Amino acid sequence: MNQVLTAAGKVVSIWRYPVKSMMGEELNSSYVTERGLIGDRTYALIDQKTGKVASAKNPRKWGKLFDFRSVFIDQPQVVKNIPPVRITFPDRTYIFSDQDDIEYTLSKVLGQEVRLMQANLEKPSYEEYWPDIDGLAHREKVTDETMPSQTFFDIRRADLVRLEG
């Protein structure tokens, strides 16, 4: 049986985001599991007041996160042994996720009390801002949204993939 495959596209670059809603790192290669790239959104900041994941989906509250960059110190190879990350601040200074003062330092820079944690919550959630645009499910509103268990992804990976055949 000869089957002709048609290319749907090509991969031009691969990016991983070790800390949710912070800028990430471009990769030459990566290990992939059923949950995506190993190390992608492994860490997130948790708002100490609400217990919700800090997400740039609420830019009025967390838009500054895009001014930070996170990269792994060593290449993650297995899900159960994720290495620490280096977080670079907007002023180009940096801190490592395994430093004792990480939460104090991040809270001070962000002006809000946060905790850095790995994706191990059973029911993580975040706040999403909906601008006043026709056609959206909500308009000019902040809603509480859930994430898949033990991840910091905004939606389930399966929602992003369509299989043909």
N, C-alpha and C positions, 0 to 999 in steps of 0.2 A: 504494500500500500504506500504509494508516494503521496506525501502531503506537502503542499506548498504553504510555507508560513510567510505571512506578511508582517513586516516590522511595524509596530504601532508607534514607535519612537525610539529614542536612545537616551541613556543616562548621561547627562553632561556633568553633573556634580552631585555629590552626596553630602548632606549636612546632618549633624547630630546636635541636639540641644540638651546637654547634661542637666541643666537646671531649667525647669519650665519657665517660659516667657523671657528668658535671658537670651541674648545672642549666643550662637554656638560655635561649632568648629567644622571646617570642611575636611572631608576624609578622602583618603586614597582607597581605603577598603574598610570593611566592617563585618563582624559576625552578625548574622540575622537569625532571629527566632520567629515563632508564630506571633509574637507581640511586636515585631519590628526590629530595628537596629538595637543591639545590646548597648545599654547606657543612655538611650534616647529618653529624655525626661525622667530620668531615674531620681533626680532630686527636685524638690520644690520648696518654696517658702510657704509657711503656714501663718496666717494672720492670727496672732495670739488672742485678739478680742473676739473674733467670730469662729475660729477653728477651721475656716475655709482656706483653700489653696489660693495663694496670690496668683492672679492671672491677668495678663495684659488684655484679656477680653473685657476687662473693666478699666479702660485707660485713664479715666478720671482719678481712680484710686491707685492703680499700679502701672501706669504708663512709663514711669521711670525705669522699670525693669529692662526695657529695651536698650538702656544706656549701659547695661552690665554685659559682660561676656563670661561664659563658663567653658572650660576645657578640661578634659581628663589629664591627670598627671601621667598615668600609664594607660595604655590601650585596654579597655575592658574586654575580657575574653569569655567569661562565664557570668551568668546572671546573679549567682549567689555570692560572688566575690568582686563587687564593684569597687574600683579604686576611688580615692578622693579626687575632688575637682579643685582647680584654681579659679577663683572668681575675681575678675578684673573690674574695678570700679570705674565710673565715668572719668575720674581724674588720673587714670592709668595705674593707680596703686592696686595691690591685689592681696588676697587672703586665701588660705586653703581651707577646705571644708572640714578638715580634721583638727583645726586649731580650736583651743578652748574658748576663745573670745569671738567666735564666728557669729553667733546670734546677736551678741551685744553690738558688734561692729556693723552688721547688716541693718539692725534696727536703728542705730544712730544715723547711718547714711540715708536710709529710707524715711526716717521720721515716723515710723510705726513699728510696734513690737512684732517681730517675726521669729519663727523657728525654722531652721533648715532641717528637712527630713527626707529619708528615702521613701519610695513608693511602697508603703506597706499598710495603708489604711483600707479598711473593708468598704467604706462608703465615702470616698473623697468627693468634695463638691467645691464649686467656685461660683463667683458672681459674674454675670455677663451683662454688659451694658448694650442696649438696643437703641441706636440713634433714631431720630424721627425721619424715617425713609419709607416711602410707600412700598408695600409688598412684604415687609418683614413680619414675623410672627407677633412681635411686640413693637411698640414705638415709644421712644423716650422713657425707657423703663430699665431697671436693673432686676434681673431674675436670678434665682438660685438654680444652678444646673448640676447634675451629677456626672461622675466619671466612672468608668469601669473599675471594679475592685482592684486594688493594689497597682494602680497606674496613676499617672498624672496626665493622661490624654484627655482632651476635651470631648472626643466622641470615640466610639468603638472603632477599631481598625477595620472591622468587617463592613462598616458603613462606607468606607472609602474605596473598597475593592469591588469591582464587578467582574465576574468571570464570564467569559463567552465560550460557547461550545456546545 
